């Protein structure tokens, strides 16, 4: 590896954020309601976390479980509120009923970010055609990352896809960073690093007590140690 791998940790509140940074996280994904796989947090939570830590934050823009956009105008308005709270990086991703990328929704919401960097999240793992998603968004302003497990069932199932996509890095639609998350285990890391993958995303793995407990700095620190840096 020629550079330090990025370690992103899901944070629900200030306590999580402080512990994640102490453990060596490079970036946080800010969400609420993990029972729905992570929805948009409040602007107050974002502002409090921004004041408490100095690492990068990416704020989820998602109103309900699933990958339909829902109220697109509301999402665009929320993006503006989050920017006012100090957010300058985001996470989003929308599919239509056929499992294709919902370009209208992505264009409207990403347009409200006015050039901020953003991640297309694990909606890609539910898409009818992953390659088509990437090609449709190949030159989309601000998109620099895909959060993916390679398959809906998690990294254990999706590892061959992740390795194949890593080999395509630099091709049209494959310039963005692969951020691997979703059932990611420490045992997967050596294979992923050997493939040149340099982005890793953890949620439950940072919480020894599960989602009812906080992020553990030592747990994050173990990931940082294995990833290097």
N, C-alpha and C positions, 0 to 999 in steps of 0.2 A: 504494500500500500504506500502510495506516495504522499498521502495526506491523511489527517485524522478523520476517522469515520464520524458522521453525525449521529448523535444519540438524541432522539426526541422522546419525551415522556408526557403522557396524558396527565393534566392537572385539573382538578375540580375547584380548588380554592387556594388561598394564600399559603396555608400549611403545606399542601402538596408542592406548590411551586418552590418554596424555600428549600424543602427537603430534596427535591429533584436537582436544583442548582447545586446544593451542597454535595450531592453524590456525583456530580460531574456531567449532568445533562447539558447539551448544547442548545436545546430548544424545547419549548413546551407546546403541546396542543391543548388549548383551553376549550372545555366542553362542560355541559351539565347533563344529568339524567342518563347514566350509562345503561339503565334498563332499556332505553331506546337506542342504544349504541352511540350515544353522544349527540347532544343537541346544542344550540347556541346558548352560551352563558349570558348572564346579565351584563350590561355595560358597567355596572358598579363593581362586579367581580373582576372584570377585565382591568378596570382602572386600579383596583387594589393590588392585583397581581403585578401590573406594570410598575407600580410604586415599590413593590417588595423585592423584585429581582431585576437583574440587568442582562439576562440572556434573551434570545429571540423568542417571541410568542407568535403562534398561529392560532387564530380564533375560528372555531367552527361556525359555518353559516348553514344551518339545517334546522327546520322547524318541527319535523315529525319523523318518526321511525320510517324506514324505507328510503327510496332514492328518487321519488317524485319531488319536483320543486315546490309544489303547493303555491302559496301566495308569493309570486315572484316580486311584485312591487313592495310588499312588506319586507322581504329579504333584502332588497336593494336599499330600503330605508334603514334597516338594521345595520347594514354595512357602514352607512354613514355615521350612525350612532357609535359604532365600535371604533371607527377612526377618531371620533371625537374623544373617546375614552383612552386613546393612546395606542390602538392597534394599527399595525402597518403591514401585517402578513395574515393570510387567511387560508381556510380549508373549505372546499365546496365540491360539488359534483352531482349532476342530475341526469337521470335516465327517463325516457318516455315509456309508454306502456309496452312497446315492442322490445325494450332493452337496448335501444340506441341512445346515444348521447342526446340530451335535450339542448340543442344548440341555442334555441331562443332564450331559455332560462339562463344558461351559462353566460351568454353574451350580455344579458341585462344585468345580472348580479356582478359578474366580473367587471363590467363597464363602470359600475358604481365604485369600484376599488381604485379607479383612476391610476392604474399602473402599479399598484401594490403587488408584491409577489404572493403566489398562492399555490396550494396543493390540490390536485384532483384526487379525491379520497377513494375509498374502497368500492365505490359504485362501479369502478372498472372491473372488479371481480364478479359483478353480477351482470355485466354487459353481455349482449348477444354475441358481440364480436370485439374483442379487446383491441385488435389491430385497427379496426375501423374507428374506434374512439380516439386512438392516438393520432391517426391520420387526420381526422376531422379537427383536432385541436392542435395540430402540429405547430402552427405559428401564432398561437393565441397569446395576446399580451399578458405578461405577468406569470404565466404558468411555468413553473420551474421544477415541479416535483409530482410524482405519482406515488401515493400511498397504496400499497398492494401486497396481498399475500400470494398472488399468483393464481388463486382459486377461491371460490366462495367458502370452501371448507377449511381454509387456513394454509399456513406455510407448508405444513407436512404434505398436503395434497398438491400445493402449487409450486413446489420447489423446481421441478423441471421447467415450468413456464418462466419463473424468475431467472433461471440460468440462461434460458434461450433469449430472453429480452435483454439481459445484461450483455450478451454477445452482439446485440444489435445497436448498442449505444452509439450515437452519432448519426445514425440513419434518420431520414425525415420522419418525425413523429416519435423518435427515440432519443432525442437530445436531453430530455429532462432527467433529473435524478430519480433513481429508484429508491424509495423509502419503504423498506420491508417491515410489515407489521400485520398482526392478525394470527394468533397462535404461534408467534415467534418464540423459539426456545434457544437457550444458550448453545445447545448442541447443534443448531443450524448455522451458527455464526461462522465457524471456520470455512465451511463450503461456500458460504455467501461472500466472505472476504476474498477467498481464492478466486472467485469469479469477477472480482473488481467492484462488487457492490459496496457502497460507502454510506448508506443511510439505513438507520434502524429505529424502529418505533415500538415502544412498549407501554402497556397499560397495567393489566393485572400482574405482570411480572415484576412490577415495581412495588407491589403491595402484598407483603407476606400474609396479611390478614384478609385478603380479598377486597372487593370493592366497598365493603363496609368500613375498612380501615384506611389510614392515610398512606401516601407514598413514603417509602423507607429510603433514607439516604444511603445506608449500607447496601441495600438491594440494588439501587441505581449504580453505586460505586462498583459493584461486582460486574455489571454490564460494561461500565467504563473500562475496567481493567481488562476484560476479555477483548473488547474492541480496540484497545490501545489508546494512548494519549492521556 
